[in-house]
């Protein structure tokens, strides 16, 4: 099973594209384990949209106390 990370912060920055030389918008995601990952803005927005879609799909299950032990 893939280890899931928890996002603690997201910062926006500009970076020079190594291939084209153009300045592009980027996103740096900081995780609670201290790691970071850089994304293109479009890639991050697609990832975020998918996360929202999955949350909405399963939100009722998450909020129902009968679905959890303890």
N, C-alpha and C positions, 0 to 999 in steps of 0.2 A: 504494500500500500504506500502511496506517495505521501511523504511528510508534508503537512500543510503548515504554512507560516501565517503569522498574524501581523498585519500591517500596523505600524505605529505612527508613521508620518509619510507624507508625499510632498516632494519639493519639485518645482519646475525650474529648468535652467536652459540655457542656450549652449549649443556645442557645434563646432565646425565639423561638417561631414567629411570624413577621410577621403571619400571617392570624388565627390563633386566640389568640395571646398566651400559649399554654401553653409550658412549658419542655420541650424534647425532647432526647433523646440523639442526638448526632451523632458522626461519625468524620471526622478530618482525615488524609488520606493524603499523606505527604511522599515525593517522588520524588528519585532521584539527580541529576536535572538541576536541582534547586533549586525546582521548582514544587510546588504543593500543590493538593489538590482536596477539597472537603467532600462528604460523603455522609450520607444518612439511614442509621441503623444497619441497617435491613432491606435497603436497596439495597446496602450494602457487603457484608453477609453473602451475598446472592445472587451478587454478583460474585465473591466469594471461593470460594463453592461451585462455581461454574462453572469457575473456574481450577483447583481441585482435581480436578474431573471430567476436564478436558482433560489435566492432568498424568498422572493415572492411565491414561487412554486411550493416551497416547503415551510413557509412562515407559520402556518397553523399548527403543523406538527411540532415545530420548535417551541411554540408558546403553550402547548398542551402539557401540563404537569404529569398526566397519566402516561406519557411516552418516556418518562425518565425514572430510573431506580432511585431509591433513597428518599 
